[in-house]
Amino acid sequence: MSEENKKKESHNTEGPNAVQSVYRTYKAEFKKIVWPSKETLIKHTVTVVVVSLIFGAYIALTDGIFGALFSRFVQLVV
């Protein structure tokens, strides 16, 4: 068997062997993932929620200020 035929067989993209090969590849890659500890996950989640609330309050405040300024401007022009 030539070297080119071996390469073609090892990269077979059809049939059930291809599905098994993809599954094995994903499984091997999934095992390399380093999952965070529960404490780290909780800390990061709390940080994201707090920052989101602060940013949301900032947007609401600036929207209220600009909305009020725009309303006064419209009242002055009309």
Backbone as a printed PyTorch tensor [residue, N CA C, xyz], in Angstrom:
tensor([[[  0.8570,  -1.1700,   0.0000],
         [  0.0000,   0.0000,   0.0000],
         [  0.9050,   1.2350,   0.0000]],

        [[  0.6060,   2.1890,  -0.8770],
         [  1.4410,   3.3810,  -0.9670],
         [  1.1500,   4.3270,   0.1990]],

        [[  2.0680,   5.2570,   0.3870],
         [  1.9260,   6.2340,   1.4680],
         [  0.6930,   7.1090,   1.2550]],

        [[  0.3900,   7.4290,   0.0120],
         [ -0.7730,   8.2670,  -0.3000],
         [ -2.0750,   7.5550,   0.0510]],

        [[ -2.1730,   6.2450,  -0.2140],
         [ -3.3720,   5.4870,   0.1270],
         [ -3.5560,   5.3890,   1.6380]],

        [[ -2.4490,   5.2730,   2.3880],
         [ -2.5420,   5.2270,   3.8500],
         [ -3.1110,   6.5330,   4.3860]],

        [[ -2.6640,   7.6640,   3.8080],
         [ -3.1670,   8.9560,   4.2450],
         [ -4.6550,   9.0850,   3.9500]],

        [[ -5.0650,   8.6110,   2.7900],
         [ -6.4820,   8.6810,   2.4270],
         [ -7.3300,   7.8520,   3.3760]],

        [[ -6.8320,   6.6790,   3.7600],
         [ -7.5970,   5.8270,   4.6620],
         [ -7.6550,   6.4080,   6.0650]],

        [[ -6.5840,   7.0460,   6.5150],
         [ -6.5890,   7.5880,   7.8630],
         [ -7.4700,   8.8250,   7.9700]],

        [[ -7.7500,   9.4860,   6.8650],
         [ -8.6080,  10.6670,   6.8550],
         [ -9.9230,  10.3700,   6.1530]],

        [[-10.4460,   9.1980,   6.3820],
         [-11.7120,   8.8130,   5.7770],
         [-12.8200,   9.6970,   6.3350]],

        [[-13.5710,  10.3420,   5.4390],
         [-14.6220,  11.2600,   5.8900],
         [-16.0110,  10.7200,   5.6000]],

        [[-16.1000,   9.4460,   5.3250],
         [-17.4110,   8.8660,   5.0490],
         [-17.6190,   7.6300,   5.9080]],

        [[-18.8710,   7.3620,   6.2420],
         [-19.2230,   6.1400,   6.9340],
         [-19.1360,   6.2510,   8.4380]],

        [[-19.4240,   5.1370,   9.0990],
         [-19.4580,   5.1300,  10.5680],
         [-18.0810,   5.3380,  11.1940]],

        [[-17.0100,   4.9490,  10.5020],
         [-15.6750,   5.1530,  11.0590],
         [-15.3600,   6.6360,  11.2020]],

        [[-15.8630,   7.4400,  10.2900],
         [-15.6380,   8.8800,  10.3610],
         [-16.3230,   9.4550,  11.5960]],

        [[-17.5230,   9.0040,  11.8750],
         [-18.2490,   9.4810,  13.0490],
         [-17.5060,   9.0780,  14.3140]],

        [[-17.0370,   7.8570,  14.3680],
         [-16.2820,   7.3910,  15.5270],
         [-14.9910,   8.1830,  15.6810]],

        [[-14.3360,   8.4830,  14.5770],
         [-13.0910,   9.2430,  14.6130],
         [-13.3310,  10.6550,  15.1510]],

        [[-14.3880,  11.2920,  14.6730],
         [-14.7230,  12.6300,  15.1450],
         [-15.0720,  12.5830,  16.6270]],

        [[-15.8410,  11.6000,  17.0280],
         [-16.2240,  11.4590,  18.4330],
         [-14.9820,  11.2880,  19.3030]],

        [[-14.0620,  10.4210,  18.8850],
         [-12.8380,  10.1980,  19.6520],
         [-12.0060,  11.4720,  19.7460]],

        [[-11.9530,  12.2260,  18.6630],
         [-11.1960,  13.4730,  18.6580],
         [-11.8090,  14.4700,  19.6300]],

        [[-13.1270,  14.6380,  19.5830],
         [-13.8000,  15.5550,  20.5070],
         [-13.6230,  15.1110,  21.9550]],

        [[-13.7210,  13.8240,  22.1880],
         [-13.5740,  13.3020,  23.5440],
         [-12.1670,  13.5740,  24.0780]],

        [[-11.1640,  13.3830,  23.2320],
         [ -9.7870,  13.6360,  23.6430],
         [ -9.5650,  15.1180,  23.9300]],

        [[-10.1070,  15.9780,  23.0830],
         [ -9.9650,  17.4210,  23.2920],
         [-10.7300,  17.8740,  24.5350]],

        [[-11.8840,  17.2800,  24.7800],
         [-12.7000,  17.6500,  25.9360],
         [-11.9810,  17.3240,  27.2370]],

        [[-11.1890,  16.2610,  27.2400],
         [-10.4510,  15.8810,  28.4400],
         [ -9.3270,  16.8680,  28.7540]],

        [[ -8.8960,  17.6540,  27.7660],
         [ -7.8280,  18.6250,  27.9710],
         [ -8.3240,  19.9090,  28.6280]],

        [[ -9.6350,  20.0990,  28.7070],
         [-10.1970,  21.3180,  29.2800],
         [ -9.9290,  21.3470,  30.7760]],

        [[ -9.4880,  22.4960,  31.2570],
         [ -9.2770,  22.6850,  32.6920],
         [-10.4810,  23.4630,  33.2060]],

        [[-11.3480,  22.7940,  33.9360],
         [-12.5610,  23.4220,  34.4380],
         [-12.2500,  24.2070,  35.7070]],

        [[-12.9040,  25.3730,  35.8830],
         [-12.6500,  26.1560,  37.0930],
         [-13.2610,  25.4820,  38.3170]],

        [[-12.6960,  25.8300,  39.4710],
         [-13.2590,  25.2900,  40.7060],
         [-14.5900,  25.9840,  40.9820]],

        [[-15.3530,  25.4190,  41.9040],
         [-16.6590,  25.9790,  42.2400],
         [-16.5080,  27.3970,  42.7930]],

        [[-15.4920,  27.6020,  43.6240],
         [-15.2620,  28.9250,  44.2160],
         [-14.9320,  29.9580,  43.1430]],

        [[-14.0730,  29.5880,  42.2040],
         [-13.7070,  30.4950,  41.1120],
         [-14.9170,  30.8200,  40.2540]],

        [[-15.7150,  29.8140,  39.9710],
         [-16.9110,  30.0140,  39.1620],
         [-17.8790,  30.9770,  39.8440]],

        [[-18.0560,  30.8240,  41.1470],
         [-18.9580,  31.7080,  41.8980],
         [-18.4110,  33.1350,  41.9080]],

        [[-17.1050,  33.2970,  42.1540],
         [-16.4990,  34.6290,  42.1680],
         [-16.6630,  35.3280,  40.8220]],

        [[-16.4030,  34.6010,  39.7510],
         [-16.5140,  35.2040,  38.4200],
         [-17.9640,  35.5300,  38.0810]],

        [[-18.8840,  34.6900,  38.4840],
         [-20.2980,  34.9410,  38.2230],
         [-20.7690,  36.1800,  38.9780]],

        [[-20.3950,  36.2910,  40.2440],
         [-20.7720,  37.4650,  41.0350],
         [-20.1670,  38.7290,  40.4210]],

        [[-18.9250,  38.6580,  39.9820],
         [-18.2740,  39.8090,  39.3520],
         [-19.0260,  40.2410,  38.0990]],

        [[-19.3950,  39.2980,  37.2710],
         [-20.1180,  39.6240,  36.0350],
         [-21.4730,  40.2470,  36.3520]],

        [[-22.1870,  39.7130,  37.3220],
         [-23.5070,  40.2410,  37.6780],
         [-23.3770,  41.6600,  38.2370]],

        [[-22.4130,  41.8880,  39.1310],
         [-22.2340,  43.2140,  39.7330],
         [-21.8380,  44.2400,  38.6740]],

        [[-20.8860,  43.8930,  37.8270],
         [-20.4650,  44.8190,  36.7700],
         [-21.6190,  45.0970,  35.8160]],

        [[-22.4060,  44.1020,  35.4920],
         [-23.5640,  44.2960,  34.6130],
         [-24.5890,  45.2290,  35.2480]],

        [[-24.8410,  45.0750,  36.5440],
         [-25.7770,  45.9580,  37.2430],
         [-25.2660,  47.3930,  37.2800]],

        [[-23.9800,  47.5640,  37.5520],
         [-23.3980,  48.9110,  37.5770],
         [-23.4740,  49.5460,  36.1980]],

        [[-23.1170,  48.8000,  35.1870],
         [-23.1550,  49.3250,  33.8220],
         [-24.5910,  49.6410,  33.4030]],

        [[-25.5250,  48.7920,  33.7860],
         [-26.9350,  49.0380,  33.4840],
         [-27.4440,  50.2900,  34.1720]],

        [[-27.0550,  50.4990,  35.4330],
         [-27.4540,  51.7090,  36.1610],
         [-26.8490,  52.9480,  35.5060]],

        [[-25.6080,  52.8650,  35.0690],
         [-24.9570,  53.9780,  34.3800],
         [-25.7030,  54.3230,  33.0900]],

        [[-26.0570,  53.3240,  32.3170],
         [-26.7870,  53.5600,  31.0690],
         [-28.1560,  54.1680,  31.3680]],

        [[-28.8450,  53.6520,  32.3690],
         [-30.1630,  54.1920,  32.7220],
         [-30.0450,  55.6440,  33.1750]],

        [[-29.0370,  55.9590,  33.9650],
         [-28.8310,  57.3210,  34.4550],
         [-28.5250,  58.2820,  33.2980]],

        [[-27.5980,  57.9160,  32.4580],
         [-27.2630,  58.7900,  31.3260],
         [-28.4350,  58.9190,  30.3630]],

        [[-29.1870,  57.8620,  30.1670],
         [-30.3700,  57.9330,  29.3060],
         [-31.4020,  58.8940,  29.9020]],

        [[-31.5920,  58.8280,  31.2120],
         [-32.5310,  59.7330,  31.8740],
         [-32.0940,  61.1830,  31.7540]],

        [[-30.7980,  61.4260,  31.9460],
         [-30.2790,  62.7950,  31.8550],
         [-30.4310,  63.3340,  30.4360]],

        [[-29.9990,  62.5700,  29.4560],
         [-30.1010,  63.0380,  28.0740],
         [-31.5540,  63.1480,  27.6220]],

        [[-32.4030,  62.2530,  28.1080],
         [-33.8310,  62.3480,  27.7810],
         [-34.4400,  63.6230,  28.3370]],

        [[-34.0910,  63.9810,  29.5880],
         [-34.6040,  65.2050,  30.2000],
         [-34.0600,  66.4300,  29.4780]],

        [[-32.7700,  66.4170,  29.1360],
         [-32.1900,  67.5390,  28.4010],
         [-32.8400,  67.7020,  27.0310]],

        [[-33.0850,  66.6180,  26.3620],
         [-33.7170,  66.6700,  25.0470],
         [-35.1420,  67.2030,  25.1550]],

        [[-35.8750,  66.7640,  26.2010],
         [-37.2530,  67.2590,  26.3940],
         [-37.2540,  68.7700,  26.6380]],

        [[-36.3200,  69.2680,  27.4540],
         [-36.2250,  70.7220,  27.7030],
         [-35.8570,  71.4700,  26.4300]],

        [[-34.9620,  70.8850,  25.6560],
         [-34.5630,  71.5140,  24.3970],
         [-35.7520,  71.6140,  23.4520]],

        [[-36.5420,  70.5430,  23.3630],
         [-37.7240,  70.5530,  22.4950],
         [-38.7260,  71.5830,  22.9940]],

        [[-38.9180,  71.6980,  24.3010],
         [-39.8480,  72.6930,  24.8510],
         [-39.3790,  74.1080,  24.5380]],

        [[-38.0810,  74.3680,  24.5620],
         [-37.5640,  75.6970,  24.2580],
         [-37.7180,  76.0540,  22.7860]],

        [[-37.5410,  75.0520,  21.9240],
         [-37.6190,  75.2930,  20.4870],
         [-39.0570,  75.4510,  20.0410]],

        [[-39.9670,  74.7080,  20.5910],
         [-41.3710,  74.7360,  20.1600],
         [-42.0950,  75.8180,  20.8150]]])
